[in-house]
């Protein structure tokens, strides 16, 4: 019987060896480390969620207390103070959901319902906290500042009843893109720019409508 022919692998073939078998026990430390890191990651996420919830609750408790304190003053005085902060009367009316004419009556000392009085005190209390906790000067102009270069501003957060997002925006605790997504999940598509930046023949950057 003839011997089977052997494939010539050259001298290099003589040096090739399969990797040594690794005992199963060698994977144990890596497995433990992976599981430990996974546990710590999950625990950190849970801790973050708990901290966020407690922080928001503490903030709202302070807001409620400050609103009650502010509500002791006459509504005309509260409105005057908002005006001194830099809010235009049309903006105060917009934030409170009333007409400028209604504000004029309240400023003259005419009757204000208990609910409206609390709403005025609540707005002023929110401004107090934003200034005191986050060092925001000229809070009235801050209300007008666009978030992440979108048309959405703190005005919109307040009018939309998303007070927790308003305070988050002031505190810088949440990335503005995530904050906007929490407020309006379709904001990117809704406010997408119709322009693009391109390099002109002279080498300078310029702007043109998309598709041109």
Backbone as CSV, one residue per row, in Angstrom:
resi,resn,N_x,N_y,N_z,CA_x,CA_y,CA_z,C_x,C_y,C_z
1,UNK,0.855,-1.173,0.000,0.000,0.000,0.000,0.889,1.219,0.000
2,UNK,0.573,2.160,-0.919,1.405,3.373,-1.019,1.063,4.339,0.085
3,UNK,2.054,5.113,0.520,1.858,6.092,1.569,1.191,7.331,0.986
4,UNK,0.285,7.968,1.729,-0.357,9.197,1.220,0.674,10.291,1.121
5,UNK,0.512,11.115,0.070,1.442,12.205,-0.117,1.186,13.287,0.923
6,UNK,2.268,13.856,1.451,2.165,14.927,2.438,2.291,16.268,1.744
7,UNK,1.455,17.214,2.153,1.500,18.556,1.557,2.752,19.264,2.045
8,UNK,3.443,19.872,1.117,4.667,20.596,1.454,4.313,21.976,1.968
9,UNK,4.498,22.201,3.261,4.179,23.499,3.851,5.411,24.349,4.027
10,UNK,6.552,23.841,3.608,7.777,24.603,3.768,8.253,24.558,5.200
11,UNK,9.363,25.232,5.424,9.927,25.207,6.769,9.066,25.934,7.769
12,UNK,8.262,26.957,7.291,7.408,27.705,8.215,6.348,26.816,8.808
13,UNK,5.900,25.836,8.013,4.830,24.980,8.502,5.239,24.181,9.711
14,UNK,6.549,23.952,9.844,7.013,23.180,10.983,6.905,23.952,12.291
15,UNK,6.847,25.334,12.186,6.804,26.161,13.392,5.400,26.502,13.830
16,UNK,4.392,26.178,13.023,3.007,26.526,13.356,2.451,25.509,14.333
17,UNK,1.976,26.004,15.427,1.403,25.134,16.445,0.036,25.691,16.858
18,UNK,-0.919,24.853,17.141,-2.220,25.343,17.624,-2.044,26.004,18.982
19,UNK,-2.869,27.003,19.309,-2.737,27.667,20.608,-2.989,26.679,21.727
20,UNK,-2.288,26.870,22.811,-2.480,25.929,23.923,-3.894,26.031,24.486
21,UNK,-4.401,24.929,24.914,-5.739,24.921,25.505,-5.722,25.719,26.807
22,UNK,-6.748,26.567,26.979,-6.853,27.383,28.180,-7.837,26.726,29.133
23,UNK,-7.391,26.420,30.310,-8.324,25.799,31.268,-9.530,26.706,31.519
24,UNK,-10.669,26.074,31.709,-11.896,26.841,31.942,-11.759,27.742,33.148
25,UNK,-10.960,27.322,34.116,-10.811,28.118,35.332,-10.117,29.447,35.064
26,UNK,-9.383,29.575,33.909,-8.690,30.811,33.599,-9.667,31.943,33.284
27,UNK,-10.885,31.604,32.862,-11.876,32.619,32.545,-12.595,33.134,33.784
28,UNK,-12.461,32.470,34.895,-13.215,32.821,36.098,-12.978,34.260,36.561
29,UNK,-11.707,34.727,36.674,-11.507,36.107,37.131,-12.150,37.138,36.212
30,UNK,-12.010,36.937,34.893,-12.603,37.875,33.935,-14.119,37.876,34.041
31,UNK,-14.702,36.707,34.240,-16.147,36.595,34.365,-16.637,37.323,35.606
32,UNK,-15.917,37.142,36.701,-16.292,37.812,37.947,-16.192,39.320,37.788
33,UNK,-15.105,39.767,37.135,-14.922,41.210,36.936,-16.038,41.784,36.070
34,UNK,-16.391,41.089,34.997,-17.455,41.556,34.111,-18.781,41.650,34.855
35,UNK,-19.082,40.614,35.645,-20.328,40.620,36.406,-20.339,41.747,37.438
36,UNK,-19.180,41.956,38.088,-19.077,43.013,39.105,-19.280,44.393,38.488
37,UNK,-18.638,44.616,37.324,-18.787,45.903,36.659,-20.214,46.112,36.176
38,UNK,-20.832,45.026,35.700,-22.226,45.117,35.276,-23.142,45.482,36.435
39,UNK,-22.883,44.868,37.586,-23.682,45.173,38.773,-23.498,46.630,39.189
40,UNK,-22.222,47.086,39.197,-21.946,48.463,39.607,-22.567,49.465,38.643
41,UNK,-22.575,49.119,37.355,-23.180,50.004,36.359,-24.684,50.123,36.590
42,UNK,-25.311,48.988,36.854,-26.747,48.992,37.116,-27.067,49.749,38.399
43,UNK,-26.248,49.504,39.435,-26.464,50.181,40.711,-26.301,51.692,40.563
44,UNK,-25.320,52.118,39.759,-25.093,53.550,39.538,-26.288,54.170,38.827
45,UNK,-26.868,53.421,37.867,-28.034,53.929,37.146,-29.214,54.086,38.086
46,UNK,-29.401,53.108,38.961,-30.492,53.184,39.938,-30.256,54.340,40.905
47,UNK,-29.009,54.491,41.356,-28.681,55.599,42.257,-28.949,56.938,41.591
48,UNK,-28.622,57.049,40.304,-28.844,58.290,39.577,-30.333,58.598,39.478
49,UNK,-31.131,57.574,39.182,-32.569,57.772,39.073,-33.166,58.213,40.409
50,UNK,-32.690,57.595,41.491,-33.177,57.965,42.825,-32.771,59.398,43.151
51,UNK,-31.515,59.745,42.826,-31.022,61.100,43.100,-31.803,62.133,42.299
52,UNK,-32.090,61.822,41.027,-32.856,62.748,40.195,-34.250,62.965,40.777
53,UNK,-34.884,61.880,41.205,-36.228,61.983,41.760,-36.238,62.791,43.048
54,UNK,-35.275,62.522,43.918,-35.214,63.234,45.199,-34.854,64.702,44.995
55,UNK,-33.957,64.961,44.039,-33.560,66.342,43.767,-34.747,67.145,43.255
56,UNK,-35.501,66.575,42.313,-36.675,67.275,41.782,-37.724,67.504,42.866
57,UNK,-37.923,66.497,43.710,-38.916,66.637,44.768,-38.502,67.721,45.749
58,UNK,-37.220,67.759,46.106,-36.723,68.784,47.011,-36.890,70.173,46.405
59,UNK,-36.620,70.264,45.113,-36.757,71.542,44.427,-38.214,71.997,44.434
60,UNK,-39.125,71.067,44.151,-40.549,71.411,44.126,-41.044,71.774,45.518
61,UNK,-40.496,71.124,46.538,-40.897,71.471,47.912,-40.494,72.913,48.228
62,UNK,-39.285,73.286,47.821,-38.835,74.658,48.036,-39.687,75.643,47.250
63,UNK,-40.025,75.259,46.034,-40.852,76.125,45.174,-42.217,76.350,45.812
64,UNK,-42.813,75.277,46.337,-44.121,75.394,46.982,-44.049,76.304,48.206
65,UNK,-43.008,76.111,49.020,-42.844,76.938,50.203,-42.634,78.398,49.833
66,UNK,-41.778,78.641,48.841,-41.512,80.015,48.425,-42.767,80.639,47.799
67,UNK,-43.557,79.860,47.104,-44.804,80.379,46.525,-45.750,80.839,47.632
68,UNK,-45.859,80.040,48.676,-46.724,80.410,49.805,-46.243,81.701,50.457
69,UNK,-44.932,81.825,50.609,-44.378,83.037,51.202,-44.619,84.252,50.316
70,UNK,-44.378,84.088,49.024,-44.580,85.180,48.084,-46.051,85.583,48.001
71,UNK,-46.924,84.612,48.150,-48.360,84.873,48.028,-48.924,85.754,49.123
72,UNK,-48.154,86.017,50.157,-48.624,86.890,51.236,-48.636,88.357,50.821
73,UNK,-47.829,88.692,49.814,-47.761,90.078,49.349,-48.948,90.385,48.432
74,UNK,-49.237,91.660,48.268,-50.326,92.076,47.383,-49.965,91.750,45.939
75,UNK,-50.936,91.280,45.145,-50.653,90.956,43.745,-50.039,92.117,42.975
76,UNK,-50.472,93.344,43.262,-49.903,94.498,42.563,-48.410,94.613,42.843
77,UNK,-47.998,94.306,44.067,-46.579,94.360,44.421,-45.801,93.238,43.731
78,UNK,-46.419,92.070,43.634,-45.769,90.951,42.958,-45.549,91.273,41.485
79,UNK,-46.566,91.854,40.852,-46.448,92.218,39.438,-45.390,93.298,39.243
80,UNK,-45.353,94.241,40.156,-44.341,95.297,40.070,-42.938,94.696,40.137
81,UNK,-42.746,93.715,41.013,-41.431,93.101,41.158,-41.046,92.320,39.902
82,UNK,-42.013,91.648,39.290,-41.724,90.946,38.035,-41.297,91.944,36.960
83,UNK,-41.988,93.096,36.951,-41.610,94.124,35.989,-40.205,94.637,36.239
84,UNK,-39.834,94.769,37.501,-38.495,95.245,37.851,-37.426,94.222,37.481
85,UNK,-37.812,92.942,37.392,-36.866,91.908,36.969,-36.552,91.997,35.480
86,UNK,-37.370,92.755,34.752,-37.121,92.912,33.326,-38.174,92.300,32.427
87,UNK,-39.201,91.673,33.015,-40.265,91.084,32.202,-41.146,92.182,31.614
88,UNK,-41.409,92.107,30.309,-42.371,93.005,29.685,-43.775,92.561,30.091
89,UNK,-44.705,93.496,30.129,-46.059,93.151,30.572,-46.701,92.116,29.664
90,UNK,-46.401,92.202,28.370,-46.971,91.201,27.456,-46.408,89.810,27.761
91,UNK,-45.142,89.753,28.209,-44.537,88.467,28.548,-45.125,87.907,29.843
92,UNK,-45.345,88.778,30.820,-45.979,88.323,32.066,-47.373,87.795,31.765
93,UNK,-48.103,88.506,30.915,-49.446,88.064,30.545,-49.387,86.707,29.849
94,UNK,-48.381,86.542,28.995,-48.215,85.269,28.284,-47.900,84.134,29.244
95,UNK,-47.032,84.384,30.204,-46.648,83.355,31.170,-47.812,82.982,32.084
96,UNK,-48.670,83.943,32.392,-49.812,83.681,33.272,-51.056,83.248,32.506
97,UNK,-51.018,83.376,31.183,-52.164,82.973,30.374,-53.346,83.916,30.497
98,UNK,-53.053,85.217,30.651,-54.112,86.224,30.760,-53.811,87.345,29.770
99,UNK,-54.714,88.323,29.697,-54.516,89.456,28.813,-53.734,90.562,29.519
100,UNK,-53.131,91.432,28.733,-52.428,92.577,29.297,-53.412,93.473,30.036
101,UNK,-54.649,93.538,29.534,-55.673,94.349,30.185,-55.962,93.842,31.599
102,UNK,-55.958,92.527,31.765,-56.178,91.956,33.102,-55.047,92.358,34.037
103,UNK,-53.816,92.343,33.536,-52.682,92.760,34.360,-52.818,94.221,34.776
104,UNK,-53.253,95.053,33.864,-53.420,96.469,34.172,-54.435,96.667,35.305
105,UNK,-55.498,95.894,35.298,-56.500,95.989,36.361,-55.905,95.554,37.692
106,UNK,-55.141,94.462,37.679,-54.545,93.964,38.921,-53.509,94.938,39.452
107,UNK,-52.797,95.579,38.553,-51.797,96.564,38.985,-52.450,97.766,39.652
108,UNK,-53.689,98.040,39.259,-54.421,99.151,39.877,-55.058,98.747,41.196
109,UNK,-54.905,97.471,41.561,-55.444,97.015,42.832,-56.825,96.406,42.744
110,UNK,-57.306,96.168,41.521,-58.614,95.531,41.377,-58.542,94.066,41.777
111,UNK,-59.680,93.476,42.019,-59.761,92.131,42.587,-59.047,91.082,41.735
112,UNK,-58.304,90.207,42.421,-57.618,89.081,41.792,-58.093,87.806,42.481
113,UNK,-58.453,86.794,41.712,-58.902,85.544,42.324,-57.744,84.884,43.063
114,UNK,-58.083,84.010,44.001,-57.041,83.313,44.760,-56.136,82.490,43.864
115,UNK,-56.734,81.854,42.837,-55.941,81.031,41.926,-54.942,81.889,41.158
116,UNK,-55.395,83.029,40.645,-54.515,83.908,39.894,-53.414,84.472,40.793
117,UNK,-53.787,84.776,42.016,-52.795,85.297,42.950,-51.682,84.277,43.171
118,UNK,-52.065,83.017,43.315,-51.050,81.976,43.511,-50.202,81.791,42.257
119,UNK,-50.791,81.920,41.090,-50.032,81.771,39.854,-48.974,82.867,39.726
120,UNK,-49.335,84.092,40.118,-48.378,85.188,40.081,-47.245,84.916,41.078
121,UNK,-47.629,84.507,42.289,-46.633,84.197,43.324,-45.747,83.041,42.894
122,UNK,-46.320,82.061,42.206,-45.572,80.889,41.755,-44.513,81.271,40.736
123,UNK,-44.852,82.149,39.809,-43.893,82.602,38.802,-42.746,83.352,39.465
124,UNK,-43.086,84.232,40.382,-42.047,85.000,41.067,-41.166,84.080,41.919
125,UNK,-41.767,83.097,42.569,-40.999,82.141,43.384,-40.047,81.330,42.517
126,UNK,-40.495,80.942,41.328,-39.628,80.193,40.408,-38.429,81.047,40.006
127,UNK,-38.669,82.324,39.739,-37.572,83.228,39.389,-36.594,83.351,40.553
128,UNK,-37.121,83.391,41.770,-36.263,83.451,42.960,-35.314,82.258,42.996
129,UNK,-35.864,81.052,42.820,-35.053,79.842,42.915,-34.015,79.764,41.792
130,UNK,-34.422,80.138,40.590,-33.505,80.085,39.448,-32.312,81.010,39.673
131,UNK,-32.583,82.168,40.235,-31.505,83.123,40.499,-30.639,82.680,41.665
132,UNK,-31.270,82.260,42.760,-30.529,81.916,43.971,-29.737,80.621,43.842
133,UNK,-30.339,79.595,43.234,-29.688,78.291,43.157,-28.680,78.204,42.013
134,UNK,-28.922,78.920,40.930,-28.109,78.709,39.732,-27.383,79.965,39.262
135,UNK,-27.490,81.031,40.025,-26.723,82.229,39.726,-27.058,82.890,38.406
136,UNK,-28.275,82.720,37.933,-28.670,83.321,36.665,-29.108,84.763,36.896
137,UNK,-28.342,85.677,36.357,-28.685,87.086,36.465,-29.630,87.470,35.322
138,UNK,-30.424,88.486,35.561,-31.390,88.951,34.556,-32.242,87.776,34.058
139,UNK,-32.960,87.203,34.995,-33.725,85.992,34.704,-34.757,86.202,33.603
140,UNK,-35.254,87.433,33.441,-36.255,87.694,32.401,-35.683,87.432,31.012
141,UNK,-34.449,87.891,30.766,-33.848,87.643,29.456,-33.464,86.180,29.303
142,UNK,-33.147,85.492,30.426,-32.847,84.055,30.358,-34.065,83.284,29.861
143,UNK,-35.260,83.706,30.264,-36.484,83.044,29.803,-36.607,83.100,28.283
144,UNK,-35.976,84.077,27.660,-36.090,84.255,26.215,-34.974,83.546,25.440
145,UNK,-34.015,82.972,26.139,-32.839,82.399,25.480,-33.167,81.051,24.827
146,UNK,-32.937,80.897,23.523,-33.224,79.620,22.841,-32.392,78.483,23.427
147,UNK,-32.994,77.311,23.470,-32.308,76.125,23.963,-31.690,75.371,22.788
148,UNK,-30.388,75.173,22.855,-29.678,74.417,21.821,-29.924,74.980,20.422
149,UNK,-30.003,76.311,20.307,-30.196,76.997,19.025,-31.507,76.625,18.341
150,UNK,-32.471,76.164,19.117,-33.800,75.884,18.574,-34.704,77.076,18.912
151,UNK,-35.915,77.131,18.347,-36.831,78.217,18.708,-37.451,78.039,20.096
152,UNK,-37.216,76.892,20.734,-37.813,76.610,22.044,-37.020,77.331,23.128
153,UNK,-37.732,77.995,24.023,-37.112,78.761,25.105,-37.723,78.348,26.445
154,UNK,-37.130,78.805,27.555,-37.757,78.550,28.857,-39.195,79.065,28.937
155,UNK,-39.529,80.101,28.178,-40.910,80.562,28.104,-41.827,79.408,27.716
156,UNK,-41.407,78.662,26.685,-42.232,77.560,26.188,-42.359,76.447,27.226
157,UNK,-41.265,76.181,27.960,-41.312,75.150,28.996,-42.323,75.528,30.073
158,UNK,-42.316,76.813,30.480,-43.247,77.265,31.512,-44.685,77.228,31.003
159,UNK,-44.911,77.768,29.830,-46.269,77.809,29.277,-46.789,76.394,29.036
160,UNK,-45.894,75.473,28.690,-46.294,74.084,28.466,-46.475,73.295,29.747
161,UNK,-46.260,73.937,30.892,-46.440,73.253,32.174,-45.329,72.280,32.519
162,UNK,-44.191,72.371,31.817,-43.077,71.467,32.085,-42.080,72.162,33.018
163,UNK,-42.548,72.408,34.235,-41.748,73.162,35.198,-40.470,72.414,35.581
164,UNK,-40.553,71.076,35.643,-39.362,70.311,36.001,-38.266,70.492,34.956
165,UNK,-38.671,70.623,33.670,-37.686,70.843,32.622,-37.131,72.266,32.678
166,UNK,-37.964,73.204,33.088,-37.499,74.581,33.251,-36.380,74.642,34.283
167,UNK,-36.599,73.979,35.427,-35.579,73.988,36.474,-34.344,73.193,36.053
168,UNK,-34.545,72.135,35.277,-33.402,71.369,34.776,-32.572,72.226,33.822
169,UNK,-33.247,73.010,32.993,-32.534,73.883,32.059,-31.691,74.901,32.814
170,UNK,-32.219,75.396,33.914,-31.484,76.376,34.716,-30.299,75.734,35.432
171,UNK,-30.445,74.470,35.805,-29.421,73.816,36.619,-28.308,73.178,35.804
172,UNK,-28.494,73.038,34.480,-27.501,72.377,33.615,-27.312,70.909,33.992
173,UNK,-28.284,70.296,34.628,-28.179,68.890,35.012,-28.450,67.954,33.841
174,UNK,-29.135,68.464,32.816,-29.521,67.641,31.674,-29.014,68.293,30.396
175,UNK,-28.453,67.479,29.496,-28.035,67.968,28.199,-29.238,68.602,27.497
176,UNK,-29.022,69.751,26.846,-30.140,70.475,26.248,-30.851,69.666,25.165
177,UNK,-30.118,68.845,24.422,-30.767,68.020,23.397,-31.730,67.022,24.038
178,UNK,-31.293,66.392,25.127,-32.176,65.453,25.825,-33.357,66.184,26.446
179,UNK,-33.107,67.392,26.945,-34.183,68.187,27.543,-35.229,68.527,26.488
180,UNK,-34.772,68.941,25.313,-35.702,69.273,24.234,-36.480,68.047,23.782
181,UNK,-35.817,66.896,23.737,-36.500,65.667,23.347,-37.578,65.304,24.353
182,UNK,-37.311,65.537,25.651,-38.318,65.282,26.678,-39.510,66.219,26.516
183,UNK,-39.251,67.419,26.023,-40.327,68.399,25.831,-41.082,68.164,24.527
184,UNK,-40.336,67.855,23.459,-40.937,67.662,22.132,-40.079,66.658,21.375
185,UNK,-40.540,65.418,21.309,-39.736,64.346,20.711,-39.433,64.595,19.237
186,UNK,-40.233,65.427,18.569,-40.004,65.675,17.142,-39.368,67.013,16.853
187,UNK,-38.685,67.588,17.851,-38.148,68.941,17.666,-37.086,69.013,16.574
188,UNK,-36.289,67.949,16.413,-35.236,67.995,15.395,-35.832,68.132,14.003
189,UNK,-36.830,67.312,13.696,-37.454,67.366,12.381,-38.267,68.653,12.216
190,UNK,-38.912,69.075,13.299,-39.774,70.246,13.220,-38.984,71.531,12.962
191,UNK,-37.783,71.587,13.535,-37.001,72.815,13.422,-35.714,72.608,12.643
192,UNK,-35.705,71.605,11.787,-34.514,71.357,10.972,-34.237,72.566,10.078
193,UNK,-32.992,72.927,9.963,-32.617,74.077,9.151,-32.705,73.750,7.666
194,UNK,-33.155,74.696,6.890,-33.232,74.527,5.447,-31.958,74.988,4.750
195,UNK,-30.931,75.294,5.553,-29.677,75.779,4.982,-28.524,74.848,5.358
196,UNK,-27.464,74.959,4.598,-26.268,74.179,4.869,-25.029,75.033,4.663
197,UNK,-23.959,74.660,5.345,-22.693,75.369,5.201,-21.860,74.655,4.144
198,UNK,-21.230,75.425,3.232,-20.381,74.828,2.202,-19.171,75.731,1.991
199,UNK,-18.152,75.164,1.326,-16.942,75.939,1.043,-17.027,76.482,-0.375
200,UNK,-17.022,77.792,-0.479,-17.138,78.457,-1.773,-15.849,78.311,-2.579
201,UNK,-15.890,78.614,-3.889,-14.680,78.502,-4.723,-13.501,79.308,-4.205
202,UNK,-13.772,80.383,-3.484,-12.660,81.182,-2.955,-12.080,80.598,-1.673
203,UNK,-12.619,79.447,-1.252,-12.098,78.778,-0.075,-12.760,79.182,1.223
204,UNK,-13.661,80.147,1.186,-14.334,80.604,2.394,-15.637,79.837,2.611
205,UNK,-16.034,79.723,3.880,-17.289,79.060,4.203,-18.455,79.998,3.921
206,UNK,-19.520,79.427,3.386,-20.722,80.209,3.086,-21.955,79.376,3.393
207,UNK,-23.116,79.991,3.319,-24.389,79.320,3.602,-25.267,79.361,2.351
208,UNK,-25.951,78.252,2.090,-26.854,78.189,0.961,-28.036,77.288,1.308
209,UNK,-29.191,77.436,0.640,-30.336,76.550,0.882,-29.967,75.124,0.526
210,UNK,-30.409,74.161,1.303,-30.120,72.772,1.029,-30.728,72.358,-0.315
211,UNK,-29.989,71.552,-1.060,-30.473,71.069,-2.347,-29.982,71.888,-3.523
212,UNK,-29.403,73.079,-3.268,-28.903,73.901,-4.355,-27.563,73.376,-4.883
